[in-house]
Amino acid sequence: MGRALERREFLRVGALGALALGVPSSIAFAAPKPQKFKIGMAATTWLTETASTDSYWNAAQAIAALNIGATEADNGEARLDSAYHNNVSAFRKRSHAVGVRLPGVFQALPLHDSQKLPEMQSKVRSVAGFLQTAGAEYIALGWDVPSSAPGKLYQRTPEDVRNAISVMDNIGRLALEDFGIVIAFHAERDIPKQIVLQVLDQTNPKYIRFCADVGHLTGMGLNAVETVKTYASKLAVSHWKDFDPKLPGPSYLGESGTGDFVELGKGVVNFPALADLYRDIGFNGWVMLELDRTREPSIEASAQEMKAYVTDRLKLRMYPRKAK
């Protein structure tokens, strides 16, 4: 009770001070802009542990149990377009029964290899066709590269980058014009930050948007808040995961690699500033909470932690599970 009285007194004095300065109290204490963006939980952690279509449904059930009504799948692991190619109605029916919708998927392609453009076009038609019929909206597009020697990353060349930009514009136009599906470039930390910025600057904004994975942006050395602010006009979807630079890095970075992903609030990503920014720019797309792998006793424990951070600390709303 005492704290409530103190808060009311603080607000009263603040309002009087604002009036004394000629500032309307409605401006001095303007309410934060409303949350227009929708927040779901990606199925990544479950699919990383076991890559299969069944694992996607296990994730959907676990996410529904948290009263979250939207998810995203890594389609390279869930293979939803292949599993439901001839029966998307079965996918929609099962999604409705679980109460969790699929707004989009992650799909990696060898974007630098222009000789494989026909194969990539075919895959985009398959994925975008499935998503269109399933009532989804986007593809978060990853850049797949050949495996290198252990501990050595593939080095993208200037020609690779030029090819990737051309391929992205091509398949982005295909997905949008033929299926109404948005393709958003999802940059991962194995891509040098200068190349990421070049791709964002040089791809056609009509056909290639931005999937801001704030954990990966931080891991590659970019300021996630400033990067999203700079490319806000291209922002279509965002992955929220945290990054701890003190942890050992994943194996593909080699023994010298440092830093790995953690649950929201356990790393260095400035999520309060991101939440404010997304409100300020009026972002009305999708945010997916995501974690590649858990260090907790269970995946569900990590998922619960991340949801609690978003709802209790950031005071944001999750997209609710649809009642059966």
Number of C-alpha atoms within 10 A of each C-alpha: 6 7 8 9 10 11 12 12 12 12 14 13 12 15 19 15 14 17 13 10 9 9 13 14 16 10 10 13 12 9 8 9 13 12 18 16 20 18 26 27 30 30 29 26 23 24 25 17 13 14 17 19 18 13 20 27 19 15 23 27 18 18 25 22 15 16 18 24 24 29 28 29 28 23 24 16 18 24 18 23 23 15 13 16 15 10 13 19 13 12 19 18 12 14 20 15 13 21 22 27 24 22 21 29 26 23 22 19 20 19 25 24 17 16 11 13 20 11 13 21 17 12 17 23 18 16 25 28 20 22 24 19 14 22 13 20 21 27 32 28 24 18 18 14 17 8 10 11 9 11 14 13 16 13 13 14 11 11 11 15 18 17 17 21 21 19 22 26 18 17 23 28 20 20 24 18 12 13 19 17 25 27 33 27 29 24 26 21 17 17 17 15 18 10 15 19 14 13 21 19 13 13 20 18 16 13 21 27 27 25 26 28 26 26 27 24 24 25 25 19 11 19 15 23 22 13 15 22 16 11 15 18 13 22 23 24 27 23 24 24 25 28 25 21 16 10 14 15 18 15 13 15 17 15 13 10 15 16 18 20 23 23 26 26 19 14 20 15 23 16 22 14 14 19 17 17 18 23 17 14 13 15 19 15 16 25 27 22 26 28 27 17 19 19 10 12 8 10 17 18 12 21 25 14 14 24 23 15 18 20 12 11 12 15 13 18 17 22 20 17 20 17 12 7
